[in-house]
Amino acid sequence: MAANRYNPATHPWNPPMNDGVHFQSRLPLAWQTESKQSPFEAARFLDVLGAIEHVGDDTPDPRDAKLDLQLVWLARLLTPALPPSVEARIGIEHAVWFQAQPLPSGARGWVGFSPSDTLPFLLSLPAQIIACEPSGSGGHRVAARWIIEDQMLREALERMVFRHHREQIRRKREAGL
């Protein structure tokens, strides 16, 4: 089999790095050589995002609604332009995405992505490239593992991934009914 053809055994969307808990989406994402925020900032952003995107029966307090709107405006000021959207899989241990240029295996940097349309903010998480393969579309399928040492950030990422994972399952069930 040619190196640029699909091989399920080595395809980065499949094992051995299948997180189990992950979500797939088309979202703004880019590899970065420097961090755009501290681990504390990134963790707090994920916590606030979780609170804003919480879908419940309770009506939000008008003060919370004002604060939410201010946060949206601040996110747009801090991230005036997002990278192009790409197909990606974000898991609790790995990220996989498609891009035009190859990245060297072993490279360390940050995966910058915006996990929400609600708060368009570019989150930067430390990662290491573990695979980069040509894809059939002329680009490259890149796989990276998270190298998050900050426990607060790791837990915030896991909560965000679980939330998106559950939402995708819910949407699939509704579509199947």
C-alpha positions as CSV (number, residue, x, y, z in Angstrom):
1,M,0.0,0.0,0.0
2,A,1.4,3.4,-0.9
3,A,2.4,5.7,2.0
4,N,-0.2,8.4,1.1
5,R,-3.2,6.0,1.0
6,Y,-5.5,5.4,3.9
7,N,-4.5,2.6,6.2
8,P,-6.9,2.0,9.1
9,A,-4.1,0.4,11.2
10,T,-2.0,3.6,11.1
11,H,-4.7,6.3,10.6
12,P,-4.4,8.9,13.4
13,W,-8.1,9.0,14.0
14,N,-8.0,5.4,15.1
15,P,-6.0,3.4,17.8
16,P,-3.5,3.3,19.2
17,M,-4.3,6.9,20.3
18,N,-8.0,6.6,20.4
19,D,-9.0,8.6,23.5
20,G,-12.4,7.1,23.7
21,V,-13.8,10.4,25.0
22,H,-13.4,13.0,22.3
23,F,-15.4,15.2,20.0
24,Q,-15.1,15.9,16.3
25,S,-15.8,19.3,14.8
26,R,-14.8,21.8,12.2
27,L,-13.1,24.5,14.3
28,P,-10.5,27.3,14.0
29,L,-7.1,25.6,14.7
30,A,-3.4,26.2,14.2
31,W,-0.1,24.9,15.4
32,Q,1.7,27.6,17.4
33,T,5.4,28.0,18.4
34,E,4.5,30.1,21.4
35,S,1.8,30.1,24.0
36,K,-0.9,32.8,23.9
37,Q,-1.9,32.5,27.6
38,S,-0.9,31.0,30.9
39,P,-2.3,27.7,32.1
40,F,-4.4,29.6,34.7
41,E,-5.9,31.8,32.0
42,A,-6.6,28.8,29.7
43,A,-8.2,26.9,32.6
44,R,-10.4,29.8,33.7
45,F,-11.5,30.4,30.1
46,L,-12.6,26.7,29.8
47,D,-14.5,27.0,33.1
48,V,-16.3,30.2,32.0
49,L,-17.0,28.7,28.7
50,G,-18.6,25.7,30.5
51,A,-20.8,28.0,32.5
52,I,-21.9,30.0,29.5
53,E,-22.7,27.0,27.4
54,H,-24.5,25.2,30.2
55,V,-27.9,24.2,28.8
56,G,-30.4,23.9,31.6
57,D,-33.9,24.7,32.6
58,D,-32.9,27.6,34.8
59,T,-33.3,31.1,33.5
60,P,-30.0,33.1,33.7
61,D,-29.9,36.0,36.1
62,P,-29.9,39.4,34.1
63,R,-26.6,40.3,35.7
64,D,-25.1,37.0,34.4
65,A,-26.4,37.8,30.9
66,K,-24.7,41.2,31.0
67,L,-21.4,39.6,32.1
68,D,-21.7,36.9,29.4
69,L,-22.1,39.7,26.8
70,Q,-19.1,41.5,28.1
71,L,-17.1,38.3,28.0
72,V,-18.1,37.7,24.3
73,W,-17.0,41.2,23.5
74,L,-13.7,40.8,25.3
75,A,-13.0,37.5,23.6
76,R,-13.5,39.2,20.2
77,L,-11.1,42.0,21.2
78,L,-8.5,39.5,22.4
79,T,-8.8,37.3,19.3
80,P,-9.7,39.6,16.4
81,A,-8.9,37.0,13.8
82,L,-9.1,33.2,14.2
83,P,-7.1,30.7,12.1
84,P,-9.0,28.9,9.4
85,S,-11.4,26.2,10.4
86,V,-10.3,22.6,9.9
87,E,-11.7,19.1,10.6
88,A,-10.4,18.1,14.0
89,R,-10.8,15.6,16.8
90,I,-10.1,16.8,20.3
91,G,-9.7,14.2,23.0
92,I,-8.6,14.1,26.6
93,E,-5.1,12.9,25.6
94,H,-4.7,13.9,21.9
95,A,-5.7,16.2,19.1
96,V,-5.8,15.3,15.5
97,W,-6.4,17.7,12.6
98,F,-5.7,18.4,9.0
99,Q,-3.4,21.1,7.6
100,A,-1.5,22.0,4.5
101,Q,2.1,21.9,5.8
102,P,3.7,18.9,7.5
103,L,5.0,19.2,11.1
104,P,8.0,17.2,12.3
105,S,7.3,14.3,14.7
106,G,8.5,15.1,18.2
107,A,8.1,18.9,17.8
108,R,6.8,20.7,20.9
109,G,4.5,23.7,20.7
110,W,0.9,24.7,21.3
111,V,-2.3,23.7,19.6
112,G,-4.3,26.9,19.3
113,F,-8.0,26.3,18.7
114,S,-11.3,28.0,19.4
115,P,-13.6,25.4,21.0
116,S,-16.7,27.6,20.9
117,D,-18.7,29.8,18.6
118,T,-20.1,31.5,21.7
119,L,-16.7,32.8,22.9
120,P,-14.4,33.2,19.9
121,F,-11.2,33.0,21.8
122,L,-8.0,31.1,20.7
123,L,-7.1,28.7,23.4
124,S,-3.4,27.6,23.4
125,L,-2.6,24.2,24.9
126,P,0.9,22.6,25.1
127,A,1.3,19.6,22.9
128,Q,3.9,17.4,21.1
129,I,3.5,16.1,17.5
130,I,3.4,12.3,17.5
131,A,2.4,11.7,13.9
132,C,2.1,13.6,10.6
133,E,1.0,11.8,7.5
134,P,0.0,12.9,4.0
135,S,-3.7,12.7,3.5
136,G,-5.6,12.0,0.3
137,S,-6.6,15.6,0.0
138,G,-3.1,16.9,-0.6
139,G,-2.6,18.1,3.0
140,H,-1.4,16.4,6.1
141,R,-3.2,14.6,9.0
142,V,-1.4,15.8,12.2
143,A,-1.7,14.1,15.6
144,A,-0.4,15.6,18.8
145,R,-0.5,14.5,22.4
146,W,-1.3,17.0,25.2
147,I,1.6,17.7,27.5
148,I,-0.4,19.6,30.1
149,E,1.4,19.7,33.4
150,D,-0.9,22.1,35.2
151,Q,-3.6,20.0,37.0
152,M,-6.2,22.8,36.9
153,L,-5.8,23.2,33.1
154,R,-5.9,19.4,32.6
155,E,-9.1,19.0,34.6
156,A,-10.7,22.0,32.7
157,L,-9.8,20.5,29.4
158,E,-11.3,17.1,30.4
159,R,-14.5,18.7,31.5
160,M,-14.8,20.6,28.1
161,V,-14.1,17.4,26.1
162,F,-16.6,15.4,28.2
163,R,-19.2,18.2,27.7
164,H,-18.7,18.3,23.9
165,H,-18.6,14.5,23.7
166,R,-21.9,14.2,25.6
167,E,-23.5,16.8,23.3
168,Q,-22.4,14.9,20.2
169,I,-23.9,11.7,21.5
170,R,-27.1,13.5,22.3
171,R,-27.3,15.0,18.8
172,K,-26.7,11.6,17.2
173,R,-29.4,10.0,19.3
174,E,-31.9,12.8,18.4
175,A,-31.0,12.4,14.7
176,G,-31.6,8.6,14.9
177,L,-35.0,9.0,16.4
